[in-house]
Each structure stands twice: as C-alpha cells, then as structure tokens.
C-alpha cells in the first residue's frame, strides 16, 4: 500500500478446495524482522480483514 505506516511484507495466499462450493484461504506472511511482525500484530486489523473477507464472500455468492 502506498503511504502505509508500516514496512514491506511478503504474502503467500493459497486457496484450498474444501467442497465444490467452498474453499479455505491460507495466508502466510513473512516480515523483514520479528520486531516488524510484532509491531504489525499490535495494530487493530482483525475487524477490517474480517469485514473485507466477508464482503468478498457476499460478492462471490452472487456469482453462483
């Protein structure tokens, strides 16, 4: 993200098929240092991430 107040991170995203209609998203995030990871984990992202994933699920459900 441009102008973000945190350092670069490397993300590996993998969708794992569970059924014909469902999948699980596995996220592996690599930080430059453990200190940067700890700093990121202190931020209140859980609500925003869940909201974004729920919205994606709503959009995909309409495609069926």
PyMOL Python script that loads the backbone (N, CA, C, O; Angstrom):
from pymol import cmd

cmd.read_pdbstr("""\
ATOM      1  N   UNK A   1       0.836  -1.180   0.000  1.00  0.00           N
ATOM      2  CA  UNK A   1       0.000   0.000   0.000  1.00  0.00           C
ATOM      3  C   UNK A   1       0.880   1.243   0.000  1.00  0.00           C
ATOM      4  O   UNK A   1       1.886   1.314   0.707  1.00  0.00           O
ATOM      5  N   UNK A   2       0.491   2.189  -0.785  1.00  0.00           N
ATOM      6  CA  UNK A   2       1.221   3.447  -0.809  1.00  0.00           C
ATOM      7  C   UNK A   2       0.970   4.229   0.470  1.00  0.00           C
ATOM      8  O   UNK A   2      -0.142   4.243   0.998  1.00  0.00           O
ATOM      9  N   UNK A   3       2.016   4.875   0.957  1.00  0.00           N
ATOM     10  CA  UNK A   3       1.937   5.740   2.130  1.00  0.00           C
ATOM     11  C   UNK A   3       1.474   5.024   3.396  1.00  0.00           C
ATOM     12  O   UNK A   3       0.963   5.666   4.314  1.00  0.00           O
ATOM     13  N   UNK A   4       1.645   3.718   3.458  1.00  0.00           N
ATOM     14  CA  UNK A   4       1.257   2.968   4.652  1.00  0.00           C
ATOM     15  C   UNK A   4       2.308   3.188   5.747  1.00  0.00           C
ATOM     16  O   UNK A   4       3.493   3.334   5.447  1.00  0.00           O
ATOM     17  N   UNK A   5       1.879   3.210   7.008  1.00  0.00           N
ATOM     18  CA  UNK A   5       2.816   3.487   8.095  1.00  0.00           C
ATOM     19  C   UNK A   5       3.594   2.257   8.561  1.00  0.00           C
ATOM     20  O   UNK A   5       4.147   2.263   9.661  1.00  0.00           O
ATOM     21  N   UNK A   6       3.646   1.203   7.745  1.00  0.00           N
ATOM     22  CA  UNK A   6       4.365   0.004   8.141  1.00  0.00           C
ATOM     23  C   UNK A   6       5.248  -0.484   7.001  1.00  0.00           C
ATOM     24  O   UNK A   6       5.086  -0.074   5.851  1.00  0.00           O
ATOM     25  N   UNK A   7       6.180  -1.363   7.337  1.00  0.00           N
ATOM     26  CA  UNK A   7       7.191  -1.835   6.396  1.00  0.00           C
ATOM     27  C   UNK A   7       6.618  -2.872   5.425  1.00  0.00           C
ATOM     28  O   UNK A   7       5.470  -3.301   5.543  1.00  0.00           O
ATOM     29  N   UNK A   8       7.441  -3.251   4.482  1.00  0.00           N
ATOM     30  CA  UNK A   8       7.070  -4.239   3.465  1.00  0.00           C
ATOM     31  C   UNK A   8       6.906  -5.614   4.101  1.00  0.00           C
ATOM     32  O   UNK A   8       7.606  -5.960   5.053  1.00  0.00           O
ATOM     33  N   UNK A   9       5.972  -6.388   3.561  1.00  0.00           N
ATOM     34  CA  UNK A   9       5.786  -7.771   3.970  1.00  0.00           C
ATOM     35  C   UNK A   9       5.538  -8.603   2.716  1.00  0.00           C
ATOM     36  O   UNK A   9       5.053  -8.090   1.708  1.00  0.00           O
ATOM     37  N   UNK A  10       5.869  -9.871   2.783  1.00  0.00           N
ATOM     38  CA  UNK A  10       5.675 -10.789   1.675  1.00  0.00           C
ATOM     39  C   UNK A  10       4.542 -11.727   2.048  1.00  0.00           C
ATOM     40  O   UNK A  10       4.583 -12.363   3.102  1.00  0.00           O
ATOM     41  N   UNK A  11       3.522 -11.820   1.188  1.00  0.00           N
ATOM     42  CA  UNK A  11       2.357 -12.647   1.494  1.00  0.00           C
ATOM     43  C   UNK A  11       2.212 -13.758   0.464  1.00  0.00           C
ATOM     44  O   UNK A  11       2.304 -13.525  -0.742  1.00  0.00           O
ATOM     45  N   UNK A  12       1.984 -14.967   0.959  1.00  0.00           N
ATOM     46  CA  UNK A  12       1.683 -16.111   0.123  1.00  0.00           C
ATOM     47  C   UNK A  12       0.226 -16.484   0.395  1.00  0.00           C
ATOM     48  O   UNK A  12      -0.133 -16.801   1.529  1.00  0.00           O
ATOM     49  N   UNK A  13      -0.608 -16.447  -0.639  1.00  0.00           N
ATOM     50  CA  UNK A  13      -2.029 -16.750  -0.499  1.00  0.00           C
ATOM     51  C   UNK A  13      -2.340 -18.017  -1.280  1.00  0.00           C
ATOM     52  O   UNK A  13      -1.984 -18.131  -2.453  1.00  0.00           O
ATOM     53  N   UNK A  14      -2.995 -18.956  -0.642  1.00  0.00           N
ATOM     54  CA  UNK A  14      -3.325 -20.221  -1.290  1.00  0.00           C
ATOM     55  C   UNK A  14      -4.762 -20.609  -0.944  1.00  0.00           C
ATOM     56  O   UNK A  14      -5.137 -20.675   0.227  1.00  0.00           O
ATOM     57  N   UNK A  15      -5.556 -20.863  -1.981  1.00  0.00           N
ATOM     58  CA  UNK A  15      -6.921 -21.333  -1.768  1.00  0.00           C
ATOM     59  C   UNK A  15      -6.914 -22.852  -1.768  1.00  0.00           C
ATOM     60  O   UNK A  15      -6.381 -23.479  -2.683  1.00  0.00           O
ATOM     61  N   UNK A  16      -7.504 -23.434  -0.745  1.00  0.00           N
ATOM     62  CA  UNK A  16      -7.607 -24.881  -0.610  1.00  0.00           C
ATOM     63  C   UNK A  16      -9.075 -25.279  -0.782  1.00  0.00           C
ATOM     64  O   UNK A  16      -9.938 -24.831  -0.027  1.00  0.00           O
ATOM     65  N   UNK A  17      -9.346 -26.110  -1.765  1.00  0.00           N
ATOM     66  CA  UNK A  17     -10.722 -26.540  -2.015  1.00  0.00           C
ATOM     67  C   UNK A  17     -11.192 -27.441  -0.884  1.00  0.00           C
ATOM     68  O   UNK A  17     -10.510 -28.396  -0.511  1.00  0.00           O
ATOM     69  N   UNK A  18     -12.368 -27.129  -0.339  1.00  0.00           N
ATOM     70  CA  UNK A  18     -12.981 -27.951   0.701  1.00  0.00           C
ATOM     71  C   UNK A  18     -14.120 -28.772   0.123  1.00  0.00           C
ATOM     72  O   UNK A  18     -14.197 -29.982   0.336  1.00  0.00           O
ATOM     73  N   UNK A  19     -15.003 -28.107  -0.608  1.00  0.00           N
ATOM     74  CA  UNK A  19     -16.111 -28.770  -1.311  1.00  0.00           C
ATOM     75  C   UNK A  19     -16.236 -28.103  -2.675  1.00  0.00           C
ATOM     76  O   UNK A  19     -15.422 -27.246  -3.020  1.00  0.00           O
ATOM     77  N   UNK A  20     -17.243 -28.484  -3.452  1.00  0.00           N
ATOM     78  CA  UNK A  20     -17.451 -27.833  -4.746  1.00  0.00           C
ATOM     79  C   UNK A  20     -17.808 -26.361  -4.599  1.00  0.00           C
ATOM     80  O   UNK A  20     -17.592 -25.574  -5.520  1.00  0.00           O
ATOM     81  N   UNK A  21     -18.353 -25.986  -3.449  1.00  0.00           N
ATOM     82  CA  UNK A  21     -18.812 -24.610  -3.237  1.00  0.00           C
ATOM     83  C   UNK A  21     -18.002 -23.820  -2.210  1.00  0.00           C
ATOM     84  O   UNK A  21     -18.243 -22.629  -2.015  1.00  0.00           O
ATOM     85  N   UNK A  22     -17.063 -24.460  -1.566  1.00  0.00           N
ATOM     86  CA  UNK A  22     -16.322 -23.755  -0.522  1.00  0.00           C
ATOM     87  C   UNK A  22     -14.817 -23.990  -0.647  1.00  0.00           C
ATOM     88  O   UNK A  22     -14.361 -24.988  -1.204  1.00  0.00           O
ATOM     89  N   UNK A  23     -14.082 -23.045  -0.116  1.00  0.00           N
ATOM     90  CA  UNK A  23     -12.627 -23.174  -0.058  1.00  0.00           C
ATOM     91  C   UNK A  23     -12.131 -22.461   1.193  1.00  0.00           C
ATOM     92  O   UNK A  23     -12.860 -21.714   1.847  1.00  0.00           O
ATOM     93  N   UNK A  24     -10.885 -22.717   1.495  1.00  0.00           N
ATOM     94  CA  UNK A  24     -10.249 -22.091   2.648  1.00  0.00           C
ATOM     95  C   UNK A  24      -9.056 -21.297   2.127  1.00  0.00           C
ATOM     96  O   UNK A  24      -8.294 -21.778   1.288  1.00  0.00           O
ATOM     97  N   UNK A  25      -8.904 -20.082   2.631  1.00  0.00           N
ATOM     98  CA  UNK A  25      -7.780 -19.247   2.248  1.00  0.00           C
ATOM     99  C   UNK A  25      -6.685 -19.383   3.301  1.00  0.00           C
ATOM    100  O   UNK A  25      -6.889 -19.054   4.469  1.00  0.00           O
ATOM    101  N   UNK A  26      -5.521 -19.873   2.872  1.00  0.00           N
ATOM    102  CA  UNK A  26      -4.353 -19.963   3.737  1.00  0.00           C
ATOM    103  C   UNK A  26      -3.440 -18.787   3.419  1.00  0.00           C
ATOM    104  O   UNK A  26      -3.055 -18.577   2.269  1.00  0.00           O
ATOM    105  N   UNK A  27      -3.104 -18.033   4.441  1.00  0.00           N
ATOM    106  CA  UNK A  27      -2.235 -16.868   4.274  1.00  0.00           C
ATOM    107  C   UNK A  27      -0.959 -17.072   5.092  1.00  0.00           C
ATOM    108  O   UNK A  27      -1.009 -17.363   6.287  1.00  0.00           O
ATOM    109  N   UNK A  28       0.176 -16.915   4.424  1.00  0.00           N
ATOM    110  CA  UNK A  28       1.472 -16.986   5.099  1.00  0.00           C
ATOM    111  C   UNK A  28       2.152 -15.650   4.849  1.00  0.00           C
ATOM    112  O   UNK A  28       2.416 -15.282   3.704  1.00  0.00           O
ATOM    113  N   UNK A  29       2.433 -14.928   5.922  1.00  0.00           N
ATOM    114  CA  UNK A  29       3.018 -13.594   5.805  1.00  0.00           C
ATOM    115  C   UNK A  29       4.425 -13.621   6.386  1.00  0.00           C
ATOM    116  O   UNK A  29       4.648 -14.115   7.491  1.00  0.00           O
ATOM    117  N   UNK A  30       5.375 -13.077   5.618  1.00  0.00           N
ATOM    118  CA  UNK A  30       6.775 -13.018   6.045  1.00  0.00           C
ATOM    119  C   UNK A  30       7.156 -11.550   6.232  1.00  0.00           C
ATOM    120  O   UNK A  30       6.959 -10.722   5.342  1.00  0.00           O
ATOM    121  N   UNK A  31       7.703 -11.248   7.400  1.00  0.00           N
ATOM    122  CA  UNK A  31       8.149  -9.897   7.719  1.00  0.00           C
ATOM    123  C   UNK A  31       9.667  -9.834   7.695  1.00  0.00           C
ATOM    124  O   UNK A  31      10.336 -10.851   7.876  1.00  0.00           O
ATOM    125  N   UNK A  32      10.199  -8.675   7.478  1.00  0.00           N
ATOM    126  CA  UNK A  32      11.647  -8.478   7.421  1.00  0.00           C
ATOM    127  C   UNK A  32      12.321  -8.826   8.754  1.00  0.00           C
ATOM    128  O   UNK A  32      13.417  -9.385   8.775  1.00  0.00           O
ATOM    129  N   UNK A  33      11.657  -8.490   9.858  1.00  0.00           N
ATOM    130  CA  UNK A  33      12.217  -8.776  11.183  1.00  0.00           C
ATOM    131  C   UNK A  33      11.093  -9.177  12.146  1.00  0.00           C
ATOM    132  O   UNK A  33       9.930  -8.844  11.917  1.00  0.00           O
ATOM    133  N   UNK A  34      11.435  -9.879  13.207  1.00  0.00           N
ATOM    134  CA  UNK A  34      10.424 -10.198  14.226  1.00  0.00           C
ATOM    135  C   UNK A  34       9.841  -8.937  14.870  1.00  0.00           C
ATOM    136  O   UNK A  34       8.672  -8.924  15.256  1.00  0.00           O
ATOM    137  N   UNK A  35      10.637  -7.894  14.984  1.00  0.00           N
ATOM    138  CA  UNK A  35      10.157  -6.644  15.584  1.00  0.00           C
ATOM    139  C   UNK A  35       9.066  -6.011  14.717  1.00  0.00           C
ATOM    140  O   UNK A  35       8.068  -5.507  15.234  1.00  0.00           O
ATOM    141  N   UNK A  36       9.263  -6.041  13.401  1.00  0.00           N
ATOM    142  CA  UNK A  36       8.235  -5.505  12.496  1.00  0.00           C
ATOM    143  C   UNK A  36       6.961  -6.342  12.552  1.00  0.00           C
ATOM    144  O   UNK A  36       5.855  -5.803  12.499  1.00  0.00           O
ATOM    145  N   UNK A  37       7.118  -7.656  12.660  1.00  0.00           N
ATOM    146  CA  UNK A  37       5.958  -8.539  12.805  1.00  0.00           C
ATOM    147  C   UNK A  37       5.191  -8.192  14.070  1.00  0.00           C
ATOM    148  O   UNK A  37       3.968  -8.059  14.044  1.00  0.00           O
ATOM    149  N   UNK A  38       5.906  -8.045  15.174  1.00  0.00           N
ATOM    150  CA  UNK A  38       5.256  -7.732  16.444  1.00  0.00           C
ATOM    151  C   UNK A  38       4.550  -6.378  16.391  1.00  0.00           C
ATOM    152  O   UNK A  38       3.461  -6.213  16.940  1.00  0.00           O
ATOM    153  N   UNK A  39       5.178  -5.423  15.731  1.00  0.00           N
ATOM    154  CA  UNK A  39       4.570  -4.099  15.574  1.00  0.00           C
ATOM    155  C   UNK A  39       3.264  -4.204  14.782  1.00  0.00           C
ATOM    156  O   UNK A  39       2.266  -3.580  15.141  1.00  0.00           O
ATOM    157  N   UNK A  40       3.274  -4.992  13.708  1.00  0.00           N
ATOM    158  CA  UNK A  40       2.083  -5.163  12.874  1.00  0.00           C
ATOM    159  C   UNK A  40       0.963  -5.849  13.653  1.00  0.00           C
ATOM    160  O   UNK A  40      -0.206  -5.491  13.510  1.00  0.00           O
ATOM    161  N   UNK A  41       1.319  -6.828  14.468  1.00  0.00           N
ATOM    162  CA  UNK A  41       0.308  -7.564  15.224  1.00  0.00           C
ATOM    163  C   UNK A  41      -0.360  -6.721  16.302  1.00  0.00           C
ATOM    164  O   UNK A  41      -1.421  -7.093  16.803  1.00  0.00           O
ATOM    165  N   UNK A  42       0.230  -5.617  16.659  1.00  0.00           N
ATOM    166  CA  UNK A  42      -0.373  -4.715  17.644  1.00  0.00           C
ATOM    167  C   UNK A  42      -1.459  -3.831  17.029  1.00  0.00           C
ATOM    168  O   UNK A  42      -2.251  -3.224  17.749  1.00  0.00           O
ATOM    169  N   UNK A  43      -1.493  -3.761  15.695  1.00  0.00           N
ATOM    170  CA  UNK A  43      -2.476  -2.903  15.024  1.00  0.00           C
ATOM    171  C   UNK A  43      -3.844  -3.591  14.989  1.00  0.00           C
ATOM    172  O   UNK A  43      -3.909  -4.819  14.935  1.00  0.00           O
ATOM    173  N   UNK A  44      -4.937  -2.820  15.019  1.00  0.00           N
ATOM    174  CA  UNK A  44      -6.297  -3.387  15.072  1.00  0.00           C
ATOM    175  C   UNK A  44      -6.845  -3.767  13.689  1.00  0.00           C
ATOM    176  O   UNK A  44      -7.830  -3.189  13.230  1.00  0.00           O
ATOM    177  N   UNK A  45      -6.206  -4.737  13.033  1.00  0.00           N
ATOM    178  CA  UNK A  45      -6.621  -5.120  11.689  1.00  0.00           C
ATOM    179  C   UNK A  45      -7.719  -6.190  11.644  1.00  0.00           C
ATOM    180  O   UNK A  45      -8.381  -6.338  10.617  1.00  0.00           O
ATOM    181  N   UNK A  46      -7.922  -6.919  12.709  1.00  0.00           N
ATOM    182  CA  UNK A  46      -8.831  -8.068  12.670  1.00  0.00           C
ATOM    183  C   UNK A  46     -10.206  -7.689  12.140  1.00  0.00           C
ATOM    184  O   UNK A  46     -10.745  -8.381  11.275  1.00  0.00           O
ATOM    185  N   UNK A  47     -10.775  -6.617  12.637  1.00  0.00           N
ATOM    186  CA  UNK A  47     -12.113  -6.215  12.198  1.00  0.00           C
ATOM    187  C   UNK A  47     -12.127  -5.906  10.702  1.00  0.00           C
ATOM    188  O   UNK A  47     -13.007  -6.382   9.985  1.00  0.00           O
ATOM    189  N   UNK A  48     -11.181  -5.129  10.230  1.00  0.00           N
ATOM    190  CA  UNK A  48     -11.140  -4.750   8.819  1.00  0.00           C
ATOM    191  C   UNK A  48     -10.903  -5.931   7.898  1.00  0.00           C
ATOM    192  O   UNK A  48     -11.515  -6.019   6.833  1.00  0.00           O
ATOM    193  N   UNK A  49     -10.025  -6.838   8.292  1.00  0.00           N
ATOM    194  CA  UNK A  49      -9.753  -8.022   7.473  1.00  0.00           C
ATOM    195  C   UNK A  49     -10.988  -8.904   7.402  1.00  0.00           C
ATOM    196  O   UNK A  49     -11.349  -9.372   6.322  1.00  0.00           O
ATOM    197  N   UNK A  50     -11.637  -9.136   8.526  1.00  0.00           N
ATOM    198  CA  UNK A  50     -12.848  -9.952   8.525  1.00  0.00           C
ATOM    199  C   UNK A  50     -13.937  -9.301   7.685  1.00  0.00           C
ATOM    200  O   UNK A  50     -14.651  -9.986   6.952  1.00  0.00           O
ATOM    201  N   UNK A  51     -14.067  -7.995   7.787  1.00  0.00           N
ATOM    202  CA  UNK A  51     -15.074  -7.285   7.005  1.00  0.00           C
ATOM    203  C   UNK A  51     -14.783  -7.442   5.507  1.00  0.00           C
ATOM    204  O   UNK A  51     -15.700  -7.686   4.723  1.00  0.00           O
ATOM    205  N   UNK A  52     -13.537  -7.307   5.112  1.00  0.00           N
ATOM    206  CA  UNK A  52     -13.173  -7.444   3.702  1.00  0.00           C
ATOM    207  C   UNK A  52     -13.428  -8.864   3.202  1.00  0.00           C
ATOM    208  O   UNK A  52     -13.957  -9.046   2.106  1.00  0.00           O
ATOM    209  N   UNK A  53     -13.059  -9.862   3.988  1.00  0.00           N
ATOM    210  CA  UNK A  53     -13.287 -11.251   3.574  1.00  0.00           C
ATOM    211  C   UNK A  53     -14.778 -11.562   3.501  1.00  0.00           C
ATOM    212  O   UNK A  53     -15.220 -12.263   2.590  1.00  0.00           O
ATOM    213  N   UNK A  54     -15.541 -11.057   4.434  1.00  0.00           N
ATOM    214  CA  UNK A  54     -16.993 -11.281   4.398  1.00  0.00           C
ATOM    215  C   UNK A  54     -17.612 -10.637   3.163  1.00  0.00           C
ATOM    216  O   UNK A  54     -18.512 -11.206   2.546  1.00  0.00           O
ATOM    217  N   UNK A  55     -17.136  -9.467   2.809  1.00  0.00           N
ATOM    218  CA  UNK A  55     -17.648  -8.775   1.617  1.00  0.00           C
ATOM    219  C   UNK A  55     -17.288  -9.556   0.354  1.00  0.00           C
ATOM    220  O   UNK A  55     -18.112  -9.684  -0.552  1.00  0.00           O
ATOM    221  N   UNK A  56     -16.082 -10.071   0.293  1.00  0.00           N
ATOM    222  CA  UNK A  56     -15.697 -10.906  -0.851  1.00  0.00           C
ATOM    223  C   UNK A  56     -16.600 -12.127  -0.953  1.00  0.00           C
ATOM    224  O   UNK A  56     -17.006 -12.514  -2.049  1.00  0.00           O
ATOM    225  N   UNK A  57     -16.913 -12.733   0.183  1.00  0.00           N
ATOM    226  CA  UNK A  57     -17.790 -13.899   0.181  1.00  0.00           C
ATOM    227  C   UNK A  57     -19.174 -13.534  -0.346  1.00  0.00           C
ATOM    228  O   UNK A  57     -19.762 -14.303  -1.107  1.00  0.00           O
ATOM    229  N   UNK A  58     -19.702 -12.382   0.041  1.00  0.00           N
ATOM    230  CA  UNK A  58     -21.001 -11.931  -0.453  1.00  0.00           C
ATOM    231  C   UNK A  58     -20.986 -11.769  -1.974  1.00  0.00           C
ATOM    232  O   UNK A  58     -21.923 -12.182  -2.657  1.00  0.00           O
ATOM    233  N   UNK A  59     -19.933 -11.175  -2.492  1.00  0.00           N
ATOM    234  CA  UNK A  59     -19.828 -10.956  -3.937  1.00  0.00           C
ATOM    235  C   UNK A  59     -19.742 -12.277  -4.669  1.00  0.00           C
ATOM    236  O   UNK A  59     -20.421 -12.466  -5.678  1.00  0.00           O
ATOM    237  N   UNK A  60     -18.931 -13.188  -4.189  1.00  0.00           N
ATOM    238  CA  UNK A  60     -18.776 -14.495  -4.848  1.00  0.00           C
ATOM    239  C   UNK A  60     -20.075 -15.271  -4.798  1.00  0.00           C
ATOM    240  O   UNK A  60     -20.419 -15.948  -5.767  1.00  0.00           O
ATOM    241  N   UNK A  61     -20.802 -15.195  -3.703  1.00  0.00           N
ATOM    242  CA  UNK A  61     -22.081 -15.908  -3.603  1.00  0.00           C
ATOM    243  C   UNK A  61     -23.066 -15.433  -4.658  1.00  0.00           C
ATOM    244  O   UNK A  61     -23.879 -16.223  -5.137  1.00  0.00           O
ATOM    245  N   UNK A  62     -23.011 -14.161  -5.031  1.00  0.00           N
ATOM    246  CA  UNK A  62     -23.918 -13.635  -6.058  1.00  0.00           C
ATOM    247  C   UNK A  62     -23.550 -14.126  -7.442  1.00  0.00           C
ATOM    248  O   UNK A  62     -24.377 -14.052  -8.350  1.00  0.00           O
ATOM    249  N   UNK A  63     -22.337 -14.625  -7.637  1.00  0.00           N
ATOM    250  CA  UNK A  63     -21.898 -15.114  -8.933  1.00  0.00           C
ATOM    251  C   UNK A  63     -22.471 -16.490  -9.253  1.00  0.00           C
ATOM    252  O   UNK A  63     -22.467 -16.916 -10.408  1.00  0.00           O
ATOM    253  N   UNK A  64     -22.952 -17.165  -8.255  1.00  0.00           N
ATOM    254  CA  UNK A  64     -23.466 -18.547  -8.439  1.00  0.00           C
ATOM    255  C   UNK A  64     -24.796 -18.540  -9.153  1.00  0.00           C
ATOM    256  O   UNK A  64     -25.373 -19.601  -9.393  1.00  0.00           O
TER     257      UNK A  64
END
""", "prot")
cmd.dss("prot")
cmd.show_as("cartoon", "prot")
cmd.util.cbc("prot")
cmd.orient("prot")
